[in-house]
Amino acid sequence: MNIQHRSPLWIYDTTLRDGAQREGISLSVEDKLTIAQQLDKLGIPFIEGGWPGANPKDEQFFQKLKTLPLRQAEVVAFCSTRRPGSQAAEDPILRPILAAETRWITLFGKSWDFHVTAGLKTTLGENLVMIADSINYLCQQDRQVIYDAEHWFDGYKHNPEYALETIQAAVQAGAKWVVLCDTNGGTLPHEVAESVQAVRQVIQDLQGSTQIGIHTHNDSGTAVANAIAAVQQGAEMVQGTINGYGERCGNANLCTLIPNLQLKLGYGCVEPEQLAELTPSSRLISELVNLAPDDHAPFVGLSAFAHKGGIHVSAVQRDPQTYEHIEPQTVGNQRRIVISEQSGLSNVLEKANHCGIALDKQNPVSRQLLQQLKELEHEGYQFEAAEASFELLLRQALEQRPSLFELHGFDVHCYCGSLESRQQGGFSSTALATVKVVVGVQEILTAAEGNGPVSALDAALRKALVDVYPSIAKFQLTDYKVRILDGKRGTSAKTRVLVESTDGQNRWTTVGVSTNIIGASYQAVAEGIEYGLLRPCLKDSDECPIGIRTILNDLNSAPV
């Protein structure tokens, strides 16, 4: 399959290899396949799949991908140059790479003389031969080679003549691309620009057709800026990862790079309609790697287009350009109006509109709701981080909040193990929760255990309701935050609890406040379940249970 050159820039994603080296990330073969398919949907032309031969998982990935062909992306196998003192044709390190049967192979080699002598323990001349022999051999096997010049910028700083010799070796051996790698992440943009210019001159002097790429790490916080600096000096390939995942401080974040390059600098990276897949891709992959999304990430974060101050909201309602640098929908995100004690009436009206409710400023409910909001936040509630609780509050004020169940109390007992087990390091804590809820005329009393009081309460409440509302079985608690609001009062202090829930596709946050941490947790957990049940109906989804939809229709028919 040949890639059609649709744009001046080629995006190369290495989430599945370099990104997976981030501490805390462990991807299954199925995870990797799902991510590859999503990157293909996003329009990424090169997807680095891993290092065949380095581990069984990567070998399985390449084999399984043969039965799941991608629509437009090239999957790339990754490997090092041959070892010192061997021949590429005989070195077993290259055999699994060829067995992966990818058309493109990325080969990395040493650019820094220090790494050659101290790491490889070979001579500078042998390293040049290793680069040329490896690339030449793979080209003879009908492969297209991308050469990653590892530690390029450090090598160029310490011995520019030798670093440029490694580039010459790669170009003369037939590499289609030479990618300059800031492996340690310590380079600054002006240094990147100077170095790219030097490499361009070398390729021109050789009259080669090899193109230049850039691969940056974020240890100095400049990975994105460095990549942009390289592009402005002629680099035509940008390597990075979704959400900036990677070893240590991460790699260049493609979720920031792609829209900056495409929307701000006019380079074509992906098709415009594919760019709208950026935010969904970011969030899907964050779920697959089991890391919470960065709400404040540029372009794709939940707060990237959030507006809190009343003046800001009023201006955005008149013209979004007043406080937004791009249209959120361009990158698949959406505008959010944040509700807090700093809110004005415009926030409430806009937020109501976002919830699907046309609330007029002349309606007395508008100002009543604003006043109630400020009073609740004075008590410790925080609705800017708990939009699900705000929507429930809004619908309650409008008498559009159905009673799906009523809480009639709970009881929790904790068993913290014996003193002897604690002294021996075997401390364990188990909780038993009993809850009483009423659904219609049915009173339900049930109990469940958990590894703590909140876990037990959550389990007991789900157990009580799942027979009536089966969709609860899909709900999970994904985050739990506790904040002490008036610490000077010690153990009698008021506590705010934020609970994030998910149904596997969507996530929402609810809040509870009480001087009793268990009571605050119970409130947040119960509202999380309530909103989860209502959400498909509020969003007019086909998954809305008929019974709940009927109740909502009756409530919504009442005048606002």
C-alpha positions in Angstrom: 0.0 0.0 0.0 1.4 3.4 -1.0 0.6 6.5 1.0 -0.7 9.3 -1.1 1.2 12.5 -0.3 -1.8 14.6 0.6 0.0 17.2 2.7 3.4 18.9 3.3 3.8 17.3 6.7 3.8 13.6 7.7 2.7 12.7 11.2 4.4 9.7 12.8 2.8 8.3 15.9 4.8 6.3 18.4 2.3 5.9 21.1 2.4 2.2 20.9 6.2 2.0 21.5 7.7 5.2 22.9 4.4 6.2 24.5 4.0 2.8 26.1 7.4 3.3 27.9 5.7 5.8 30.2 5.7 4.7 33.8 2.4 3.1 34.7 1.3 2.2 31.1 0.9 -1.5 30.1 -0.9 -2.2 26.9 -2.4 -5.6 25.9 -2.3 -6.7 22.3 -6.0 -5.9 22.0 -5.3 -2.4 23.4 -2.6 -1.8 20.8 -4.9 -3.0 18.0 -7.7 -0.7 19.1 -5.3 2.3 19.4 -3.9 1.6 15.9 -7.4 1.5 14.4 -8.3 4.8 16.1 -5.0 6.5 14.9 -5.9 5.2 11.4 -9.3 6.8 11.7 -7.7 10.1 12.8 -5.7 10.0 9.6 -2.2 9.4 11.0 0.0 8.2 8.1 2.7 6.4 10.0 2.0 4.3 13.2 5.0 2.8 14.9 3.8 -0.5 16.2 6.7 -1.7 18.4 9.9 -3.7 18.2 9.3 -7.2 16.9 11.6 -9.6 18.6 11.9 -7.4 21.7 8.9 -9.1 23.4 6.1 -11.6 22.4 3.4 -8.9 22.7 4.9 -6.8 19.8 5.3 -9.9 17.6 1.7 -10.9 18.2 0.6 -7.3 17.4 2.2 -7.3 14.0 0.9 -10.8 13.2 -2.7 -9.9 14.3 -2.6 -6.7 12.4 -2.3 -8.6 9.1 -5.9 -9.8 9.6 -7.1 -6.3 10.5 -5.7 -4.1 7.7 -5.8 -0.4 8.3 -7.6 2.0 5.8 -4.7 4.4 5.1 -2.0 4.2 7.7 1.4 2.5 7.3 2.4 0.5 10.4 6.1 0.7 11.0 8.4 -1.8 12.8 11.2 -0.4 15.0 14.7 -1.8 15.6 18.3 -0.8 16.2 21.2 -1.1 13.7 23.1 -4.3 13.7 25.5 -5.1 16.5 29.2 -4.3 16.4 31.4 -6.9 14.7 28.6 -8.6 12.8 27.0 -8.4 9.4 23.5 -7.1 8.9 22.5 -10.0 6.8 23.5 -12.4 9.5 22.5 -10.5 12.6 19.5 -12.2 14.3 18.3 -8.9 15.7 17.0 -7.9 12.2 15.2 -11.2 11.4 12.0 -10.5 13.5 11.8 -7.1 11.8 11.6 -8.6 8.4 9.2 -11.3 9.6 6.8 -8.5 10.6 6.4 -7.8 6.9 5.9 -4.1 7.2 6.9 -2.0 4.2 8.4 0.7 6.4 11.1 0.1 9.1 12.4 2.6 11.5 16.0 1.9 12.4 17.8 3.8 15.2 21.5 4.4 15.5 24.0 6.4 17.5 24.8 10.0 16.7 26.7 10.9 19.9 30.3 9.8 20.0 30.1 9.3 23.8 27.3 6.7 23.3 29.3 4.9 20.6 32.4 4.5 22.8 30.8 4.2 26.2 27.5 2.5 25.3 28.2 0.3 22.3 31.9 0.0 23.3 33.0 0.2 19.7 34.9 2.6 17.4 33.4 5.7 15.7 34.3 4.2 12.4 32.5 0.9 13.1 29.4 2.8 14.1 29.3 4.5 10.7 29.6 1.1 9.1 26.8 -0.4 11.3 24.5 2.4 10.2 25.3 2.0 6.5 25.3 -1.8 6.5 21.9 -2.1 8.3 20.1 0.4 6.1 21.6 -1.0 2.9 20.6 -4.5 3.9 17.0 -3.6 4.7 16.7 -1.6 1.4 17.9 -4.7 -0.4 15.0 -6.6 1.2 12.6 -4.1 -0.4 12.0 -2.1 2.7 11.7 1.6 3.1 13.9 2.9 5.9 13.4 5.7 8.3 16.6 6.4 10.2 16.2 7.7 13.7 19.4 9.5 14.7 19.3 8.8 18.5 20.7 11.5 20.8 21.2 13.6 17.7 21.2 17.0 19.4 23.5 16.0 22.2 25.9 14.5 19.6 25.8 17.6 17.5 26.6 19.8 20.5 29.6 17.7 21.6 31.0 16.6 18.2 29.2 18.2 15.3 31.6 16.8 12.6 31.0 13.2 13.7 27.3 13.6 14.2 27.0 14.9 10.6 29.0 11.9 9.4 26.4 9.6 10.8 23.7 11.5 8.8 25.9 11.2 5.7 26.2 7.4 6.2 22.4 7.1 6.5 21.7 9.2 3.4 24.2 7.4 1.3 22.9 4.0 2.3 19.4 4.8 1.1 17.4 6.0 4.1 14.2 7.8 2.9 14.1 9.8 6.1 16.6 10.9 8.7 14.8 11.8 11.9 16.7 14.0 14.4 16.0 12.8 17.9 16.2 14.9 21.1 16.4 11.7 23.1 17.3 13.3 26.4 14.8 16.2 25.9 17.3 18.9 26.9 17.4 20.9 23.7 15.9 24.4 23.2 14.1 25.7 20.0 16.9 27.9 18.8 19.3 24.9 19.0 16.9 22.7 17.1 16.6 25.3 14.3 20.4 25.6 13.9 20.9 21.9 13.8 18.2 21.2 11.2 19.8 23.8 9.0 23.1 22.0 9.2 21.5 18.7 8.3 19.7 20.2 5.4 23.0 21.5 4.0 24.6 18.1 4.3 21.7 16.4 2.3 21.9 19.2 -0.3 25.6 18.7 -0.6 25.1 15.0 -1.2 22.4 15.8 -3.7 20.2 13.3 -1.8 16.4 13.1 -1.8 16.3 12.0 1.9 13.8 14.0 3.9 14.2 15.3 7.5 12.0 14.4 10.5 12.0 15.5 14.1 11.5 13.5 17.3 11.4 15.5 20.6 11.1 14.7 24.3 9.6 17.0 26.9 12.2 16.9 29.7 12.7 20.7 29.3 9.0 21.4 28.6 9.8 22.4 25.0 9.0 19.2 23.0 6.1 20.9 21.1 8.1 24.1 20.5 11.1 22.2 19.4 9.1 20.2 16.9 7.5 23.4 15.5 11.0 25.0 15.2 12.2 22.0 13.2 9.2 22.2 10.9 9.8 25.9 10.3 13.4 25.0 9.2 12.3 22.3 6.7 11.5 19.2 8.7 8.7 17.3 6.9 8.0 14.5 9.4 6.9 15.1 13.0 7.1 12.2 15.5 5.1 12.2 18.7 2.5 10.5 20.9 -1.1 11.0 21.7 -1.4 13.0 25.0 2.4 13.3 25.1 2.8 9.9 26.7 6.4 8.7 26.9 9.3 7.9 29.1 10.2 10.3 31.9 8.5 13.6 31.0 7.0 12.3 27.8 7.2 12.9 24.1 5.9 15.7 21.9 2.1 15.8 22.3 0.5 15.2 18.9 -2.8 16.5 20.3 -1.1 19.9 20.7 1.2 19.7 17.7 -1.3 18.7 15.0 -3.8 21.6 15.5 -1.0 24.1 15.9 0.7 23.0 12.7 -2.5 22.7 10.8 -4.7 25.5 12.1 -2.1 28.1 13.1 0.7 27.5 10.6 -1.2 26.3 7.6 0.5 22.9 7.3 -1.7 20.0 6.2 -1.4 17.1 8.7 -4.8 15.3 8.4 -8.0 16.0 6.5 -10.2 18.6 8.2 -13.0 16.2 8.9 -10.4 13.8 10.5 -9.1 16.6 12.8 -12.5 16.4 14.6 -11.4 12.9 15.7 -8.6 14.5 17.8 -10.4 14.9 21.1 -12.2 11.5 20.9 -8.9 9.9 20.1 -7.2 11.6 23.1 -9.9 10.5 25.5 -10.3 6.9 24.1 -6.5 6.3 24.4 -6.4 7.8 27.9 -9.0 5.2 28.9 -7.2 2.3 27.2 -3.9 3.2 29.0 -5.9 3.7 32.2 -4.7 7.2 32.9 -7.0 10.1 33.8 -7.3 12.6 31.0 -5.6 15.9 31.5 -8.6 18.2 31.8 -6.4 21.3 31.1 -4.7 19.9 28.1 -4.6 22.4 25.1 -7.2 21.7 22.4 -8.5 18.4 23.8 -8.9 18.9 27.5 -12.3 19.1 29.2 -11.4 22.7 30.3 -9.8 23.8 27.1 -12.9 25.8 26.1 -14.5 26.2 29.5 -15.7 29.7 30.6 -16.2 30.5 34.2 -16.2 34.3 34.8 -19.6 36.0 34.1 -18.0 38.7 31.9 -16.3 36.0 29.8 -19.5 34.0 29.4 -21.4 37.1 28.3 -18.8 37.9 25.7 -18.6 34.4 24.4 -22.4 34.3 24.0 -22.1 37.4 21.7 -19.1 36.2 19.8 -17.0 33.1 20.8 -13.8 34.7 19.3 -13.7 37.0 22.3 -12.3 34.3 24.5 -11.6 31.3 22.2 -8.6 31.0 19.8 -10.3 28.3 17.6 -13.8 26.8 17.3 -13.9 23.8 19.7 -15.7 21.6 17.2 -12.7 21.8 14.8 -10.8 19.5 17.1 -13.8 17.5 18.3 -14.1 19.4 21.6 -17.0 21.5 22.8 -17.6 24.7 24.7 -18.4 24.5 28.4 -19.9 27.0 30.7 -18.6 26.5 34.2 -20.9 27.1 37.1 -19.4 28.5 40.3 -19.8 31.2 42.9 -18.2 33.6 40.4 -21.0 32.9 37.9 -23.4 35.5 36.6 -26.9 35.0 35.3 -25.4 34.5 31.8 -23.5 31.4 33.1 -26.7 29.8 34.4 -28.6 30.5 31.2 -25.9 29.2 29.0 -25.4 26.2 31.1 -29.1 25.5 31.1 -29.0 25.7 27.3 -26.2 23.3 27.2 -28.3 20.9 29.2 -31.1 21.3 26.6 -33.2 23.7 28.6 -34.2 27.1 27.2 -34.2 29.2 30.4 -35.2 32.8 30.0 -33.6 35.5 32.1 -37.0 36.9 33.0 -38.0 33.6 34.5 -37.8 33.9 38.3 -36.3 30.4 38.5 -33.2 31.8 36.8 -32.3 34.2 39.7 -33.5 31.8 42.3 -31.2 29.1 40.9 -28.3 31.5 40.8 -28.9 32.5 44.4 -29.2 28.9 45.5 -26.0 28.1 43.7 -24.0 30.7 45.5 -25.4 29.7 48.8 -24.5 26.1 48.2 -21.0 27.0 47.2 -20.7 29.1 50.3 -21.5 25.9 52.2 -18.7 24.1 50.4 -20.3 22.6 47.2 -18.3 23.0 44.0 -20.3 22.7 40.9 -17.6 23.7 38.4 -16.1 20.3 38.9 -19.4 18.5 39.3 -21.6 19.3 36.3 -23.8 16.3 36.8 -24.8 17.5 40.2 -25.5 20.9 38.7 -27.8 19.5 36.1 -29.7 17.6 38.7 -30.0 20.8 40.8 -31.2 22.7 37.7 -33.9 20.1 36.9 -35.0 20.0 40.5 -35.5 23.8 40.5 -37.6 23.4 37.3 -39.5 20.5 38.8 -38.0 18.3 36.0 -36.1 15.9 38.2 -37.9 12.6 38.5 -37.8 10.5 41.6 -36.1 7.3 40.5 -35.4 6.2 44.1 -35.4 7.6 47.6 -32.6 7.1 50.2 -34.0 6.1 53.5 -30.7 5.7 55.4 -27.6 3.6 55.6 -25.3 2.0 58.2 -21.6 1.1 57.8 -19.4 -1.2 59.9 -15.7 -1.4 59.4 -13.4 -4.4 60.4 -9.8 -3.3 60.5 -8.1 -6.5 61.4 -6.4 -7.5 64.6 -3.6 -5.6 66.3 -1.3 -8.6 65.7 -1.9 -8.6 62.0 -1.3 -4.9 61.7 2.0 -5.3 63.6 3.0 -8.0 61.2 2.3 -5.8 58.2 -0.9 -7.7 57.2 -3.3 -4.8 58.0 -6.6 -5.2 56.1 -9.8 -3.2 56.2 -13.2 -4.6 55.2 -16.5 -2.7 55.5 -20.1 -3.9 55.5 -22.8 -1.4 54.4 -26.5 -1.7 54.8 -28.8 0.6 52.8 -32.5 1.2 52.6 -34.0 2.6 49.4 -37.5 3.0 48.1 -38.4 2.6 44.4 -42.1 3.5 43.8 -43.9 1.6 46.6 -41.2 -1.0 47.0 -38.9 -0.8 50.0 -35.5 -2.5 49.5 -33.1 -3.3 52.3 -29.8 -4.8 51.3 -26.1 -5.1 52.4 -22.8 -5.5 50.7 -19.1 -5.6 51.6 -16.3 -3.5 50.2 -12.6 -2.8 50.8 -13.7 0.4 52.6 -16.9 2.2 53.6 -17.4 4.1 50.3 -16.8 0.9 48.3 -19.3 -1.0 50.5 -21.9 1.8 50.2 -21.5 1.9 46.5 -21.8 -1.9 46.2 -24.9 -2.0 48.5 -26.7 0.8 46.6 -26.0 -0.8 43.3 -27.2 -4.2 44.6 -30.4 -2.6 45.8 -31.2 -1.0 42.5 -29.8 -3.2 39.8 -32.8 -5.4 39.5 -35.0 -2.4 38.9 -32.5 -0.5 36.7 -30.2 -3.1 35.0 -28.0 -0.5 33.3 -26.5 0.2 36.7 -24.4 -3.0 36.1 -22.3 -0.9 33.6 -21.5 1.9 36.0 -18.1 2.2 37.7 -16.5 4.7 40.0 -13.3 5.9 38.3 -12.2 8.7 40.7 -12.8 9.7 44.3 -11.5 13.0 45.7 -11.8 14.3 49.3 -11.1 17.8 50.4 -11.3 19.1 54.0 -12.9 22.6 53.8 -12.1 23.9 57.3 -9.1 22.0 58.6 -8.9 24.0 61.8 -11.9 22.1 63.1 -10.0 18.9 63.0 -12.0 15.7 62.8 -15.3 17.7 62.9 -14.4 19.7 59.8 -16.7 19.9 56.8 -15.7 17.6 53.9 -16.4 17.9 50.2 -16.3 14.7 48.1 -16.1 14.5 44.3 -17.0 11.2 42.7 -16.3 10.5 39.0 -18.4 7.8 37.4 -18.5 6.1 34.0 -20.7 3.8 31.9 -17.7 2.7 29.9 -18.1 5.5 27.3 -19.1 8.7 29.1 -17.9 10.1 32.5 -19.6 12.5 34.9 -18.9 14.0 38.3 -21.1 14.5 41.3 -20.5 16.2 44.6 -21.5 15.8 48.3 -20.7 17.9 51.3 -21.1 17.1 55.0 -19.3 17.1 58.3 -19.5 13.3 58.0 -17.2 12.1 55.2 -19.3 8.9 54.8 -22.5 11.0 54.4 -20.8 13.3 51.8 -19.6 10.2 49.9 -23.0 8.6 50.0 -24.6 11.7 48.6 -22.1 11.9 45.7 -22.3 8.2 45.0 -26.1 8.2 45.0 -26.3 11.3 42.7 -23.7 9.6 40.4 -26.0 6.6 40.0 -29.1 8.8 39.6 -27.4 10.9 36.8 -26.1 7.8 35.1 -29.6 6.5 34.9 -31.0 9.8 33.6 -28.2 10.7 31.3 -29.3 8.6 28.2 -32.8 10.1 28.6 -31.5 13.6 29.0 -29.3 13.2 25.9 -32.2 11.6 24.0 -30.4 8.3 23.6 -32.1 5.1 22.4 -30.7 3.5 25.6 -33.1 5.4 27.8 -35.5 3.0 29.6 -39.1 3.4 28.6 -40.2 3.9 32.2 -37.8 6.8 32.9 -38.5 8.4 29.5 -42.2 8.4 30.4 -41.6 10.1 33.7 -39.4 12.7 32.1 -41.9 13.5 29.3 -44.5 14.1 31.9 -42.2 16.4 33.9 -41.0 18.3 30.8 -44.5 19.0 29.7 -44.9 21.3 32.7 -44.3 25.1 31.9 -40.9 26.5 32.7 
